[in-house]
Structure formats: structure tokens, C-alpha cells
Amino acid sequence: MKIEDFKTLIELQALQGLHAKTSTEESTSNGMFQQLLSEFITKDPSVQSDMQTLGTVYDKISEGSSLNGLSNQLPINISPSLPTTFNTGAIEKTDYDHIIREAALRYNIPEKLIKSVILQESNFNTLAKSHAGASGLMQLMPTTAKDLGVTNIFDPIQNIMAGSKYLSNMLNRYNGDTKLALAAYNAGPGNVDKHNGIPPFKETQNYVQKVMNSYLG
């Protein structure tokens, strides 16, 4: 079992603990989890430090204690708001799926990639606007939107079509390399070319990782 798999396991265990119906059910679940924890540490001693921290969190969860104050210690993204931060990368159906499907067909890019970009850019909020002026579902900059023929940047059809076209242009520019295309979408192709890859900007690196996690999830 990889460390990433175990991280997912403890998140699932935490969620299950929040919804346990009987003491017998909870006891059985806890016993199985402790057995897996022991086996995992025995097989890979190099992760004992992380596992000890995870074990502390698990004990707190089992006791029904608050996780406040523990979030800074955690080797994984668990916080007092665990149920809302637990994310498998799945994207639910939206009101814009028919537009996204048309854009995907027109510009020959995956529907899920477009949805993953929208999820990260605006969380499907048509009126979203950043401090830099990027607007709409796919957070188009006014100059980019104008160049792509957009007359109403907040119109879902125009915004998705233009954003998808721009994303398609970036995919073509970087020979289908999705990560580079996403980096260019976020930071501009000039920065990708300048650094000969994903720019060393934390915002852009996090952006690429989050979109890819959603796209591949």
C-alpha cells in the first residue's frame, strides 16, 4: 500500500466514523483500521513518522475529539472541516454540460478537461471576477476575450466557447501536453516559453496540479 493510498484510507475512516450507527459497527471498523495501520508501518518503516501523526489524528477522531490545533501538524490535507475538504476529483453534472459538449466537439478537446478548468477557475459561477479582471466561467481576461470575439464575457455560451478555443490553441501550441497547456492558460504562454516548462510560480504549479487531479480523477 502506498502512502497516498493510506492517506485516502484514513480520510475514508474518518468519514465512516462520523456516520457510525452502533458501537459494534464502530469497534469492528476501528479494529480493521488498526490492523492495516500496523501492517503498513511494518512493511515500510520509512513512513513511521507520518504514520504516527496520522495515528494521533485517528485516535482523536475515534474519541470524538475536535481536530482544532492539529491541522498544522498533518502530513495530509485533513482539517476540522474534513467532510467538506474530502474530494475524489469527481465533477457533478452542471447546467452547462450541453455547452461544454459542443465546445469539446468543436475544438477537439475532452469535455472533462473543460469542466475541470471551469471548476478551478470559477466553480461554475458565471459572474465570477478576479482582482486582475478575469471574468466568467473560464475567467477570461478582457483583452483575450475581445481577441476571441466575445461581446459579453459573462454569457456562458460565449465564455465557454472562447475559453475552450483558447485552451485548444494552447494544447496545439505545446503538442498536446496538457500540463503545459494549463500552465499557459493560467500564466500565459510567454511565461511557459521563458521557463521552458511550467513556470516556477506557486499559483501556477498548484493550478496545474488541481486541474489535473480533477481531470484524471
C-alpha positions in Angstrom: 0.0 0.0 0.0 1.4 3.4 -1.0 1.4 6.4 1.4 -1.2 8.1 -0.9 -3.5 5.1 -0.6 -3.2 5.2 3.1 -4.0 8.9 3.2 -7.2 8.2 1.4 -7.9 5.3 3.7 -7.7 7.4 6.9 -9.9 10.1 5.3 -12.5 7.4 4.5 -12.1 6.0 8.0 -12.7 9.5 9.5 -15.9 10.0 7.4 -17.1 6.5 8.3 -16.5 7.3 12.0 -18.7 10.4 11.7 -21.6 8.3 10.5 -21.2 5.1 12.6 -24.6 3.8 13.8 -23.7 1.3 16.5 -20.8 0.7 18.9 -20.3 -2.8 17.5 -20.0 -1.4 14.0 -17.5 1.3 15.1 -15.5 -1.3 17.1 -15.2 -3.6 14.1 -14.2 -0.8 11.8 -11.6 0.5 14.3 -10.1 -3.0 14.7 -9.7 -3.4 11.0 -8.1 0.0 10.6 -5.6 -0.6 13.4 -4.6 -3.9 11.8 -4.0 -2.2 8.5 -2.0 0.6 10.2 0.3 -1.9 11.9 0.9 -3.9 8.7 1.6 -0.7 6.7 4.2 0.6 9.2 5.9 -2.8 9.5 6.3 -3.1 5.7 7.6 0.4 5.2 9.4 1.8 8.3 10.4 4.9 6.3 6.9 6.4 6.8 6.7 5.8 10.5 6.9 9.5 11.3 3.9 10.3 9.1 2.0 7.3 10.3 2.5 8.4 14.0 0.9 11.7 13.2 -1.9 10.1 11.3 -2.4 7.7 14.2 -2.7 10.7 16.5 -5.4 12.2 14.3 -7.2 8.9 14.0 -7.3 8.5 17.8 -8.8 12.0 18.1 -11.4 11.1 15.5 -12.2 7.8 17.3 -12.6 9.6 20.6 -14.9 12.2 19.0 -12.5 15.0 19.8 -12.1 18.1 17.8 -9.2 18.3 15.3 -8.6 22.0 16.1 -4.9 22.7 16.5 -3.9 19.5 14.7 -4.2 20.8 11.1 -0.7 22.4 11.1 0.9 19.0 12.0 -0.8 16.9 9.4 1.2 15.4 6.5 -2.0 15.4 4.5 -4.8 17.8 3.9 -7.1 17.0 6.9 -8.7 19.9 8.8 -11.5 20.4 11.2 -13.8 20.7 8.1 -12.8 17.2 6.9 -16.2 16.3 5.3 -16.1 19.4 3.1 -12.5 19.1 2.0 -12.7 15.4 1.1 -12.6 15.4 -2.7 -12.3 12.5 -5.1 -12.0 14.8 -8.1 -15.4 13.9 -9.4 -17.4 16.6 -11.2 -21.1 16.5 -10.9 -23.5 17.3 -13.8 -23.9 21.0 -14.4 -26.3 23.4 -16.2 -23.6 24.0 -18.8 -22.9 20.4 -19.9 -24.5 20.9 -23.3 -22.4 23.9 -24.0 -19.2 22.1 -22.8 -20.1 19.1 -25.0 -20.5 21.4 -28.1 -17.2 23.2 -27.3 -15.4 19.9 -26.8 -16.6 18.7 -30.2 -15.8 22.0 -32.0 -12.3 22.3 -30.6 -11.5 18.6 -30.3 -10.6 18.6 -26.6 -12.0 16.4 -23.8 -15.2 17.6 -22.1 -13.8 16.7 -18.7 -10.8 18.9 -19.2 -13.0 21.9 -20.0 -15.1 21.1 -16.9 -12.0 20.7 -14.7 -10.7 24.1 -15.8 -14.1 25.8 -15.1 -14.3 24.1 -11.7 -10.9 25.5 -10.8 -11.4 28.9 -12.4 -14.8 29.9 -11.2 -16.5 26.8 -9.6 -19.2 27.2 -12.3 -20.1 30.8 -11.2 -21.0 32.8 -14.3 -20.5 36.1 -12.6 -17.1 35.3 -11.1 -14.5 38.0 -11.4 -10.9 38.0 -10.2 -8.9 41.0 -8.8 -7.0 41.0 -12.1 -10.2 41.3 -14.1 -10.5 37.8 -15.4 -14.3 37.1 -15.7 -16.9 34.5 -16.2 -16.9 30.7 -16.1 -13.5 30.3 -17.6 -12.1 33.5 -16.2 -11.2 35.2 -19.5 -9.1 38.4 -19.4 -10.9 41.2 -21.3 -8.2 41.5 -24.0 -8.2 37.8 -24.6 -12.0 37.7 -24.7 -12.1 40.5 -27.2 -9.5 38.8 -29.4 -11.6 35.7 -29.4 -14.7 37.6 -30.5 -16.5 37.7 -27.1 -19.1 40.5 -26.8 -20.5 39.6 -23.4 -17.8 38.0 -21.2 -20.4 36.8 -18.6 -22.5 35.0 -21.2 -22.0 31.2 -20.5 -22.0 30.2 -24.2 -19.6 32.9 -25.4 -17.3 32.4 -22.3 -17.1 28.6 -22.6 -16.7 28.6 -26.3 -13.9 31.3 -26.2 -12.2 29.7 -23.2 -12.3 26.3 -24.9 -10.9 27.7 -28.1 -8.0 29.3 -26.2 -7.3 26.1 -24.3 -7.3 24.2 -27.6 -4.8 26.7 -29.0 -2.5 26.1 -26.0 -2.8 22.3 -26.5 -1.8 22.7 -30.1 1.0 25.1 -29.3 2.5 22.6 -26.8 1.9 19.5 -28.9 -0.9 18.1 -26.8 1.0 18.5 -23.5 -1.9 19.1 -21.1 0.2 20.3 -18.2 2.0 22.9 -20.3 -1.3 24.0 -21.9 -2.8 24.5 -18.4 0.2 26.4 -17.3 -0.1 28.7 -20.3 -3.8 29.1 -19.6 -3.0 30.3 -16.1 0.3 32.2 -16.5 0.4 32.9 -20.2 2.3 31.2 -23.0 5.1 33.7 -22.7 6.0 32.5 -19.2 5.9 28.9 -20.2 8.2 29.6 -23.2 10.5 31.7 -21.0 10.9 28.9 -18.4 10.8 26.1 -21.0 8.1 24.4 -18.9 5.7 25.1 -16.1 6.8 28.4 -14.6 8.2 28.4 -11.0 5.1 30.2 -9.8 3.4 28.6 -6.8 0.0 29.7 -8.0 0.5 28.2 -11.5 2.0 25.0 -10.2 -0.9 24.5 -7.8 -3.3 25.4 -10.5 -1.9 22.7 -12.9 -1.9 20.1 -10.2 -5.5 20.8 -9.1 -6.9 20.8 -12.6 -5.0 17.6 -13.5 -6.3 15.9 -10.3 -9.9 16.7 -11.3 -9.3 15.8 -14.9 -7.8 12.4 -14.1 -9.9 11.7 -11.1 
